[in-house]
Amino acid sequence: MLDPLKTSSYDYSLPKELIASKPVHPADSAKLLVYNTKTNTITHSTFKNLMDFLPDDISVFLNDTKVIKARIFGKKPSGGKVELLLNKPLFMDRYLVMIRGKVHVGIELEFDENLKVKVLEINEDGTRVVEFYKDKEKLDFLTLVETLNKIGHLPLPHYMNREDNEEDNTNYQTLFAKNYGAVAAPTASLHFTEDLLEKINDKFDVNYLTLHVGAGTFKPVDADDILDHPMHSEYFEIGREAKQSLDNAKKVLAVGTTVTRTIEYYARKNMISGECDLFLNPANKPIKVDHLLTNFHLPKSTLIMLIASFVGLEKTLEIYEEAVREKYRFFSYGDGMLII
């Protein structure tokens, strides 16, 4: 018996060959599964035909975050190797990071471009609080990003099972990426070409907001009961024009789970910036977003639970089984689905 509050209910079988390690070209040649909630029907198409399925009178919202080259390799004072992944800035030029390699409070790590990292705190969840230095000067966020973009690597998700390459510098950023801060791309938007984006802009009210995707987006749900999962938080910002459009929208299409969570957080808290820790699931359904464009997500993840908040657990699993049968490509560089 499936229980929408049990993590085990969100598992599904996925052949390894369906995990996409590279995108298709052109981007809008990716497959698109369209689920119509009113008719309870599934249609198979491609992103190039997206306009054929979008309802009239919708306002479209996209995430303009930009992925940082947040993965860097360095060494300890002993000479031992260390790997660091920036998660997000905190306050007073302190940063939350993940470090592969044993470290202790007070240790200073060295990286290329004369970059040094001092470990200030070690958290129980495995994250670390650090400061970044160059020539003994603490680095603010923008200066740090400049350095990371020189020496760092794009933090491709582990399931791609490969290192990043030159093509990822383009492929793993959206066409409208603007505000640095993410360590993962808002992947539903990777399917847009200039032509498709132009068509959407010509027909619909299109708006941009920002949510900086953190490493927590890949964190599996370990708790047996999904409501016991400690949801990660990510910084978001909704500009004046986007807020006005949201307030006046007849129907809302969210492009991606990050946009969905941002809009739904705003709908509940009436906040236009801050830390979003909203966990959408069948026990906490959307109240503002009507339609969703998204990719296919990891088993037992908060993202597949978000899909279930729209269409229910059983329908989510049915859609995913259909996608597997039809050999859709899964996860960040994979194909997508539209819920209307």
Secondary structure, 3 states (H helix, E strand, C coil): CCCCCEHHHHCCCCCHHHECCCCCCCHHHCEEEEEECCCCEEEEEEHHHHHHCCCCCEEEEEECEEECCCEEEEECCCCCEEEEEEEEECCCCCEEEEEECCCCCCCEEECCCCEEEEEEEECCCCEEEEEEEECCEECCHHHHHHHHHHHCECCCCHHHCCCCCCCHHHHCCCCCCCEEEECCCCHHHHHCCHHHHHHHHHHCEEEEEEECCCHHHHCCCCCCEHHHCCCCCEEEECCHHHHHHHHHCCEEEEECHHHHHHHHHHHHHCCCEEEECCCCECCECCCCCCEEEEECCCCCCHHHHHHHHHHCHHHHHHHHHHHHHCCCCECCCCCEEEEC
